[in-house]
Amino acid sequence: MATSSTAYARNSKPLTERKQPRIEKSSSKIEPKKIGVGLVAGCCLALLTYLSLAKLFSIYSPVFDVTVLSASNSSPSISNSSSSPNLSEPKDENNGKETPKGKTESKIACDENGKDEGFPYARPTVCEMTGDLRISPKEKSVFLVSSSQQSTVFDQSGEKKVRPYARKDDFLLPSVVEVTVKSVKPESDVPKCTKKYNVPAVIFSVAGYTGNFFHDMSDVLIPLFLTTSHFKGEVQYFITNYKPWWVHRYQPLLSKLSNYDVINFDEDEEVHCFPHSFLGLIRDRDLIIYPNPTRNPRNYSMVNFTKFLRDSLSLKRDRPIILGESLKQKPRMLIISRAGTRKLLNQKEVAAMAEGLGFQVIIKEASPDQLQSFAELVNSCDVLLAVHGAGITNQIFLPTEAVMVQIVPWGKMDWMATNFYGQPARDMKLRYVEYYIDKDESTLIEKYPSDHIVFTDPMAIHAQGWGQLAEIIMKQDVKVNLTRFRPSLLEALDLLQE
């Protein structure tokens, strides 16, 4: 597994010595005609410099090579022809007037490369549009008003259909609301704007596997961060498959990314007009953000995302304890308890052993419904210990350089352990420890004979698909051998001294 690349600072080369320009002793010999030519040349040079700088510092598309419209030197705005403006919405200075026809050619570009180094489900379709865009939730459509149809994106009827959930999974996508982008001519019967904005719009779904903390982060919130954090809050969200409890749970994060209340795409009846919009979210892998010239041109990383979380939730600690700095202070360890499968059956004995080694131990089950309080608890700890499962996702709240200890169940779980939690931990700049249990430490030994394929050839179960994997391997509990496990706790202590 390749680790993410890092940026290296380069020492600038010393400037080479340049000879001073020779100055004429007498300026009286310069002819007036030459002065005029010099002034004209100077003005041309200044103009070219200005145009170059203007191009360099102009706002550009964060994902695709598409022109992005920007309202310079004006506040975000909206006008509402049917009701008074809401203070939580961006306000408009155009007084509801339609954009003049032909002012800007509308454009669309879609990334549909779903395969990514063995992750065929990881990259969903995402489209970025600019120009005259009219979002009609009632019609489940985005109207792209353009004088010319872009045949490479639209079908023969001038439409492009997208299910805007950030995981390409054939099992769940049918449950995601389908949104249609329609290419329409300016002279056609285009829906009239009832609200106009000068900030970008983003339409995305919270269907699929949301409600599971791992998927809330990997399928929605990290892609949302990757897609929109550079807008600094000046972006309007539309959510399909709207879940009030989900929006409420993650309101602290949503309000940090957007200055405006989200719009329920499933029930809204307005026609919202924007100069720039995303349909779907950009994503990388699960809990991973790698540099990429297309999907991640700003080189965001999981370190950036965890800092965003600490800022959003006002988490105080950005570094763990360093052993030896204070004789009175013990390193804190949180053991995440599980109520369902993959329970740590002897967690009290593990806690006692950890306390004997010098840890202050807390045992608690993860609770997504108590996001703020549980994030604060995790952030207050120096070591997080858990059996493989969604609860490990809470490592995102640990201070940078804290220690994550993952207990990996029996059954060739190394790929999942590493790619879902191990590599993300390293990318977050956490110290990472893996403990692979022996078959005698698994309750599978009580369910199946020793010659069963779960012991002789676990990969054969993996080959049968997620259903069999979930039914057999994922339903085990764990009772670690304390003698075998002790070195992992000592390693966590050692890492806190570095």
C-alpha positions as CSV (number, residue, x, y, z in Angstrom):
1,M,0.0,0.0,0.0
2,A,1.6,3.2,-1.1
3,T,1.5,6.1,1.4
4,S,0.4,9.5,0.4
5,S,2.9,11.8,-1.0
6,T,4.1,14.7,1.0
7,A,5.2,18.2,0.0
8,Y,8.9,19.0,0.5
9,A,10.1,22.5,1.1
10,R,13.0,23.4,-1.2
11,N,15.7,25.9,-0.3
12,S,15.6,28.7,-2.9
13,K,18.8,29.0,-4.9
14,P,20.9,32.1,-4.2
15,L,20.4,34.9,-6.7
16,T,23.2,35.2,-9.2
17,E,25.1,38.4,-9.2
18,R,23.9,40.8,-11.9
19,K,25.9,43.7,-13.3
20,Q,24.5,47.1,-12.5
21,P,23.0,48.8,-15.6
22,R,25.4,51.4,-17.0
23,I,24.1,55.0,-16.5
24,E,24.8,57.6,-19.1
25,K,26.6,60.6,-17.7
26,S,24.6,63.1,-19.6
27,S,20.9,62.8,-20.1
28,S,20.8,65.9,-22.3
29,K,21.9,63.7,-25.2
30,I,18.6,61.7,-25.1
31,E,16.3,62.9,-27.9
32,P,12.6,63.8,-27.1
33,K,11.5,61.3,-29.8
34,K,13.2,58.5,-27.9
35,I,11.5,59.5,-24.7
36,G,8.1,59.2,-26.4
37,V,8.9,55.7,-27.7
38,G,10.1,54.7,-24.2
39,L,6.9,55.9,-22.6
40,V,4.7,53.9,-25.1
41,A,6.8,50.8,-24.5
42,G,6.6,51.3,-20.8
43,C,2.8,51.6,-20.9
44,C,2.5,48.4,-23.0
45,L,4.7,46.5,-20.6
46,A,2.6,47.7,-17.6
47,L,-0.6,46.6,-19.4
48,L,0.8,43.2,-20.2
49,T,2.0,42.7,-16.6
50,Y,-1.5,43.7,-15.3
51,L,-3.2,41.2,-17.6
52,S,-0.9,38.4,-16.7
53,L,-1.4,39.0,-12.9
54,A,-5.1,39.2,-13.4
55,K,-5.2,35.8,-15.1
56,L,-2.9,34.3,-12.5
57,F,-5.0,35.3,-9.6
58,S,-8.4,34.8,-11.1
59,I,-10.8,32.2,-9.6
60,Y,-10.5,28.9,-11.5
61,S,-12.3,25.6,-11.4
62,P,-11.2,23.5,-8.5
63,V,-11.8,20.2,-10.3
64,F,-12.3,20.4,-14.0
65,D,-11.0,22.7,-16.7
66,V,-14.2,24.8,-16.8
67,T,-14.5,28.6,-16.4
68,V,-16.0,29.5,-13.1
69,L,-18.0,32.7,-12.7
70,S,-17.2,35.0,-9.8
71,A,-19.0,38.1,-8.4
72,S,-16.1,40.3,-7.5
73,N,-16.3,43.0,-4.8
74,S,-19.8,42.1,-3.9
75,S,-21.5,40.1,-1.1
76,P,-23.2,36.8,-1.8
77,S,-26.8,37.6,-2.9
78,I,-30.2,36.2,-3.6
79,S,-33.6,37.6,-4.7
80,N,-36.9,36.0,-4.0
81,S,-39.8,36.9,-6.2
82,S,-42.3,35.1,-4.0
83,S,-41.2,35.9,-0.4
84,S,-39.0,38.1,1.6
85,P,-35.3,37.0,1.8
86,N,-34.3,34.6,4.6
87,L,-31.3,35.9,6.6
88,S,-29.8,32.4,6.4
89,E,-29.7,32.6,2.6
90,P,-27.2,34.6,0.4
91,K,-28.9,37.8,-0.8
92,D,-29.0,39.2,-4.3
93,E,-28.3,42.6,-5.8
94,N,-29.8,41.8,-9.2
95,N,-33.4,42.4,-8.0
96,G,-34.6,39.1,-9.7
97,K,-33.6,40.2,-13.2
98,E,-32.7,37.4,-15.7
99,T,-29.2,37.1,-16.8
100,P,-28.9,38.7,-20.3
101,K,-29.0,36.0,-23.0
102,G,-25.6,35.1,-24.5
103,K,-23.7,36.8,-21.7
104,T,-21.8,33.7,-20.7
105,E,-21.7,30.3,-22.5
106,S,-22.8,27.6,-20.0
107,K,-20.5,24.6,-19.6
108,I,-20.5,21.2,-18.0
109,A,-17.8,18.6,-17.4
110,C,-18.3,15.2,-15.7
111,D,-15.8,12.9,-14.1
112,E,-17.0,9.3,-14.6
113,N,-13.8,7.4,-14.1
114,G,-15.1,5.0,-11.5
115,K,-12.1,2.7,-11.2
116,D,-9.2,3.7,-9.0
117,E,-6.4,1.2,-8.2
118,G,-8.6,-1.7,-7.0
119,F,-11.4,0.5,-5.7
120,P,-14.1,0.1,-8.4
121,Y,-16.8,1.6,-6.2
122,A,-14.8,4.5,-4.8
123,R,-15.2,7.2,-7.5
124,P,-18.8,8.3,-8.2
125,T,-19.9,10.4,-11.1
126,V,-19.7,14.1,-10.3
127,C,-20.5,17.0,-12.7
128,E,-19.4,20.6,-12.5
129,M,-21.4,23.3,-14.3
130,T,-21.0,27.0,-14.9
131,G,-23.1,29.6,-16.6
132,D,-26.9,30.0,-16.6
133,L,-28.0,27.2,-14.2
134,R,-31.5,26.7,-12.9
135,I,-32.1,24.2,-10.2
136,S,-35.7,23.0,-9.9
137,P,-36.0,20.5,-7.0
138,K,-39.7,20.0,-7.8
139,E,-38.7,18.6,-11.2
140,K,-35.6,16.9,-9.8
141,S,-33.7,18.7,-12.5
142,V,-30.9,21.2,-13.3
143,F,-31.5,23.3,-16.4
144,L,-28.3,24.3,-18.1
145,V,-29.2,27.1,-20.5
146,S,-26.8,27.0,-23.4
147,S,-26.9,27.9,-27.1
148,S,-25.0,24.7,-28.0
149,Q,-25.4,21.2,-26.6
150,Q,-22.3,19.4,-25.4
151,S,-22.9,15.9,-27.0
152,T,-20.0,14.3,-25.1
153,V,-21.9,14.7,-21.8
154,F,-25.6,14.6,-22.7
155,D,-27.6,11.8,-24.3
156,Q,-29.5,12.2,-27.6
157,S,-32.4,13.9,-25.7
158,G,-30.1,16.4,-24.2
159,E,-30.1,15.0,-20.7
160,K,-27.5,13.7,-18.2
161,K,-28.8,11.7,-15.2
162,V,-26.8,11.5,-12.0
163,R,-27.5,9.8,-8.6
164,P,-25.4,12.2,-6.4
165,Y,-24.2,9.8,-3.6
166,A,-20.4,9.7,-3.2
167,R,-20.0,5.9,-3.3
168,K,-20.2,4.0,-6.6
169,D,-22.2,1.0,-5.3
170,D,-24.7,-0.8,-7.5
171,F,-26.5,-2.2,-4.5
172,L,-27.4,1.2,-3.0
173,L,-27.6,3.6,-5.9
174,P,-31.2,2.7,-6.9
175,S,-32.3,4.2,-3.6
176,V,-30.6,7.5,-4.3
177,V,-32.7,10.3,-5.8
178,E,-31.9,10.7,-9.5
179,V,-31.2,14.3,-10.7
180,T,-31.4,15.2,-14.4
181,V,-29.3,17.9,-16.0
182,K,-31.1,19.2,-19.0
183,S,-29.4,21.1,-21.8
184,V,-31.9,23.8,-23.0
185,K,-31.7,26.6,-25.5
186,P,-32.1,30.2,-24.2
187,E,-35.2,30.7,-26.4
188,S,-36.9,27.6,-25.1
189,D,-39.5,27.5,-22.3
190,V,-37.0,27.7,-19.4
191,P,-38.2,27.8,-15.8
192,K,-38.1,31.3,-14.5
193,C,-35.8,32.1,-11.5
194,T,-37.6,32.6,-8.2
195,K,-34.3,33.0,-6.4
196,K,-30.9,34.0,-7.8
197,Y,-27.5,33.5,-6.2
198,N,-24.0,34.5,-6.8
199,V,-22.4,31.7,-4.8
200,P,-21.9,28.1,-6.0
201,A,-24.4,25.3,-5.4
202,V,-23.7,21.7,-4.4
203,I,-26.3,19.0,-4.7
204,F,-25.6,15.7,-2.9
205,S,-27.4,12.8,-1.3
206,V,-27.3,11.4,2.3
207,A,-28.9,8.1,1.3
208,G,-26.9,4.9,1.1
209,Y,-25.1,3.8,4.2
210,T,-25.4,7.0,6.2
211,G,-26.1,6.4,9.8
212,N,-23.0,4.3,10.1
213,F,-20.2,6.6,11.3
214,F,-17.6,5.2,8.9
215,H,-19.9,5.9,5.9
216,D,-21.0,9.3,7.2
217,M,-17.4,10.4,7.1
218,S,-16.1,8.5,4.0
219,D,-19.2,8.9,1.8
220,V,-20.4,12.4,2.7
221,L,-18.4,14.6,5.0
222,I,-14.9,14.0,3.7
223,P,-16.1,14.3,0.0
224,L,-18.0,17.5,1.0
225,F,-14.9,18.9,2.6
226,L,-12.8,18.0,-0.5
227,T,-15.4,19.5,-2.9
228,T,-16.3,22.7,-1.1
229,S,-13.9,23.8,1.8
230,H,-12.1,26.2,-0.5
231,F,-15.3,28.3,-0.9
232,K,-14.8,29.4,2.8
233,G,-18.5,29.0,3.6
234,E,-19.7,30.8,0.5
235,V,-21.6,27.9,-0.9
236,Q,-25.2,26.7,-0.9
237,Y,-26.0,23.0,-0.2
238,F,-29.0,21.1,-1.5
239,I,-29.5,17.6,0.1
240,T,-31.4,14.8,-1.6
241,N,-32.8,11.8,0.4
242,Y,-33.1,14.4,3.2
243,K,-32.8,13.1,6.7
244,P,-33.5,15.7,9.4
245,W,-31.8,13.7,12.1
246,W,-28.6,13.4,9.9
247,V,-28.5,17.1,9.2
248,H,-29.1,17.9,13.0
249,R,-26.3,15.4,14.0
250,Y,-23.7,17.0,11.7
251,Q,-24.9,20.6,11.9
252,P,-21.6,21.8,13.5
253,L,-19.7,20.5,10.5
254,L,-22.2,21.6,7.9
255,S,-22.3,25.1,9.3
256,K,-18.5,25.4,9.3
257,L,-18.5,24.5,5.6
258,S,-21.5,26.6,4.5
259,N,-22.7,29.9,5.8
260,Y,-26.3,29.1,4.8
261,D,-29.0,26.7,5.8
262,V,-29.1,23.6,3.7
263,I,-32.1,23.3,1.3
264,N,-34.2,20.1,1.3
265,F,-34.1,19.1,-2.3
266,D,-36.9,16.6,-1.9
267,E,-39.5,19.2,-0.8
268,D,-38.4,22.6,-2.1
269,E,-40.6,24.2,-4.9
270,E,-38.5,27.2,-5.9
271,V,-36.4,27.6,-9.0
272,H,-32.9,28.5,-7.8
273,C,-30.5,30.1,-10.3
274,F,-26.7,29.9,-9.9
275,P,-23.6,30.7,-11.8
276,H,-21.7,27.6,-10.7
277,S,-22.8,24.2,-9.4
278,F,-21.6,20.7,-8.5
279,L,-23.9,17.7,-8.9
280,G,-22.4,15.0,-6.7
281,L,-19.3,15.1,-4.6
282,I,-15.6,14.5,-5.3
283,R,-14.2,11.6,-3.3
284,D,-11.0,9.6,-3.0
285,R,-10.9,6.4,-1.0
286,D,-12.4,5.5,2.4
287,L,-11.1,8.0,5.0
288,I,-8.2,8.8,2.6
289,I,-7.4,12.0,0.7
290,Y,-4.4,11.7,-1.7
291,P,-2.9,14.5,-3.9
292,N,-4.4,14.4,-7.4
293,P,-4.2,17.1,-10.1
294,T,-7.9,16.6,-11.0
295,R,-9.8,15.6,-7.8
296,N,-7.5,17.3,-5.3
297,P,-5.6,20.2,-7.0
298,R,-5.2,22.0,-3.6
299,N,-3.4,19.0,-2.1
300,Y,-5.7,18.7,0.9
301,S,-4.9,15.8,3.2
302,M,-6.5,14.0,6.1
303,V,-4.4,16.2,8.4
304,N,-6.3,19.2,6.9
305,F,-9.6,17.3,7.5
306,T,-8.9,16.5,11.1
307,K,-7.9,20.1,11.8
308,F,-11.2,21.1,10.2
309,L,-13.0,18.8,12.7
310,R,-11.1,20.2,15.7
311,D,-12.0,23.7,14.6
312,S,-15.6,22.9,14.0
313,L,-16.1,21.1,17.3
314,S,-13.7,23.4,19.3
315,L,-11.6,20.4,20.3
316,K,-8.7,21.6,22.5
317,R,-5.9,19.2,22.0
318,D,-3.8,19.0,18.9
319,R,-0.9,17.0,20.5
320,P,-0.9,14.0,22.9
321,I,1.0,13.7,26.1
322,I,4.7,13.2,25.9
323,L,5.8,10.7,28.5
324,G,8.3,12.1,31.0
325,E,7.2,15.7,30.7
326,S,5.1,15.4,33.9
327,L,5.5,12.7,36.5
328,K,2.0,13.2,37.7
329,Q,0.2,13.0,34.4
330,K,-0.7,9.5,33.0
331,P,-1.4,8.9,29.4
332,R,-5.2,8.3,28.8
333,M,-6.4,5.3,26.9
334,L,-9.9,5.0,25.5
335,I,-11.1,1.4,24.8
336,I,-14.1,1.5,22.5
337,S,-16.6,-1.1,23.6
338,R,-18.8,-2.9,21.1
339,A,-22.4,-4.1,21.9
340,G,-22.8,-6.2,18.7
341,T,-20.4,-8.3,16.9
342,R,-16.6,-8.3,17.3
343,K,-16.8,-7.6,21.0
344,L,-13.6,-7.6,23.1
345,L,-14.8,-10.2,25.6
346,N,-12.0,-9.6,28.1
347,Q,-11.8,-5.8,27.9
348,K,-11.8,-5.5,31.7
349,E,-8.7,-7.7,31.9
350,V,-7.1,-5.7,29.0
351,A,-7.9,-2.4,30.9
352,A,-6.4,-3.8,34.1
353,M,-3.2,-4.8,32.3
354,A,-3.0,-1.3,30.6
355,E,-3.5,0.4,34.0
356,G,-0.7,-1.7,35.4
357,L,1.6,-0.4,32.7
358,G,0.8,3.2,33.6
359,F,-2.3,4.1,31.5
360,Q,-5.4,5.8,32.8
361,V,-8.1,3.7,31.1
362,I,-11.7,4.7,30.0
363,I,-14.1,2.1,28.5
364,K,-17.0,3.5,26.5
365,E,-19.2,2.6,23.5
366,A,-19.1,5.0,20.5
367,S,-22.2,7.2,20.1
368,P,-22.7,9.1,16.8
369,D,-25.8,10.7,18.3
370,Q,-23.5,12.4,20.9
371,L,-21.0,13.7,18.4
372,Q,-19.8,16.7,20.4
373,S,-19.3,14.9,23.7
374,F,-17.8,11.7,22.3
375,A,-15.4,13.8,20.0
376,E,-14.3,15.7,23.1
377,L,-13.7,12.4,25.0
378,V,-11.6,10.9,22.1
379,N,-9.6,14.2,21.8
380,S,-8.8,14.1,25.5
381,C,-7.1,10.7,25.1
382,D,-3.6,9.8,23.9
383,V,-4.3,6.2,22.8
384,L,-7.4,4.7,21.2
385,L,-7.9,0.9,21.3
386,A,-10.6,-1.0,19.5
387,V,-11.5,-4.1,17.6
388,H,-11.8,-3.6,13.8
389,G,-15.1,-1.8,13.1
390,A,-16.8,1.5,12.4
391,G,-16.0,2.7,15.9
392,I,-12.3,3.1,14.9
393,T,-13.5,6.0,12.7
394,N,-13.4,8.1,15.8
395,Q,-9.6,8.2,15.5
396,I,-10.3,11.3,13.4
397,F,-10.8,13.2,16.7
398,L,-7.5,12.1,18.2
399,P,-4.7,14.7,18.7
400,T,-2.1,14.5,15.9
401,E,0.6,12.0,16.8
402,A,-1.6,10.1,19.3
403,V,-1.6,6.3,19.1
404,M,-4.2,4.1,17.4
405,V,-4.3,0.4,18.4
406,Q,-6.4,-1.8,16.1
407,I,-7.2,-5.4,17.1
408,V,-7.7,-7.3,13.8
409,P,-10.0,-10.3,13.9
410,W,-9.3,-13.7,12.5
411,G,-9.9,-14.4,8.8
412,K,-7.4,-12.6,6.5
413,M,-8.7,-9.1,7.5
414,D,-5.3,-7.4,6.8
415,W,-6.4,-5.7,3.6
416,M,-9.5,-4.2,5.3
417,A,-7.7,-3.4,8.5
418,T,-5.0,-1.5,6.6
419,N,-7.0,0.2,4.0
420,F,-10.0,1.2,6.1
421,Y,-8.2,2.3,9.3
422,G,-4.4,1.7,9.2
423,Q,-3.4,3.8,6.3
424,P,-5.9,6.6,7.2
425,A,-4.4,6.7,10.7
426,R,-0.9,7.2,9.2
427,D,-2.3,9.8,6.8
428,M,-3.7,11.7,9.8
429,K,-0.2,11.6,11.3
430,L,-1.2,9.2,14.1
431,R,1.1,6.5,15.4
432,Y,-0.4,3.1,14.5
433,V,-0.2,-0.3,16.1
434,E,-1.9,-3.5,14.7
435,Y,-2.5,-6.7,16.6
436,Y,-3.6,-9.7,14.6
437,I,-5.4,-12.3,16.8
438,D,-4.7,-16.0,16.5
439,K,-7.6,-18.4,15.7
440,D,-7.6,-19.5,19.4
441,E,-8.5,-15.9,20.4
442,S,-11.6,-15.9,18.2
443,T,-15.1,-17.2,19.0
444,L,-15.1,-18.8,15.5
445,I,-13.2,-21.7,17.1
446,E,-16.4,-22.4,19.1
447,K,-18.6,-22.3,16.0
448,Y,-16.7,-24.2,13.3
449,P,-14.5,-27.4,13.3
450,S,-10.8,-26.9,12.9
451,D,-10.9,-28.1,9.3
452,H,-13.5,-25.5,8.2
453,I,-12.4,-23.1,5.4
454,V,-12.7,-20.2,7.8
455,F,-9.4,-21.6,9.3
456,T,-7.9,-23.4,6.4
457,D,-8.7,-20.9,3.6
458,P,-10.3,-17.7,4.8
459,M,-9.8,-16.0,1.4
460,A,-12.2,-18.5,-0.1
461,I,-14.9,-16.9,2.1
462,H,-13.8,-13.4,0.9
463,A,-14.2,-14.6,-2.7
464,Q,-17.8,-15.5,-2.0
465,G,-18.7,-11.8,-1.5
466,W,-19.7,-9.5,1.3
467,G,-22.7,-11.5,2.3
468,Q,-20.7,-14.5,3.3
469,L,-17.9,-12.4,4.8
470,A,-20.5,-10.6,7.0
471,E,-22.3,-13.7,8.0
472,I,-19.2,-15.7,9.0
473,I,-16.0,-13.7,9.6
474,M,-17.6,-10.5,10.7
475,K,-19.7,-12.2,13.4
476,Q,-16.9,-13.3,15.6
477,D,-16.0,-11.9,19.0
478,V,-12.4,-11.6,20.4
479,K,-10.7,-12.7,23.6
480,V,-7.1,-11.6,23.3
481,N,-4.3,-13.6,24.8
482,L,-3.0,-11.1,27.4
483,T,0.6,-12.4,27.1
484,R,0.6,-12.0,23.3
485,F,-1.2,-8.6,23.5
486,R,1.1,-7.0,26.2
487,P,3.8,-6.0,23.7
488,S,1.3,-4.0,21.7
489,L,0.5,-1.9,24.8
490,L,4.2,-1.5,25.5
491,E,4.7,-0.3,21.9
492,A,1.9,2.3,22.4
493,L,3.8,3.6,25.4
494,D,7.1,3.7,23.5
495,L,5.5,5.7,20.7
496,L,4.3,8.3,23.2
497,Q,7.9,8.9,24.2
498,E,9.0,9.8,20.6
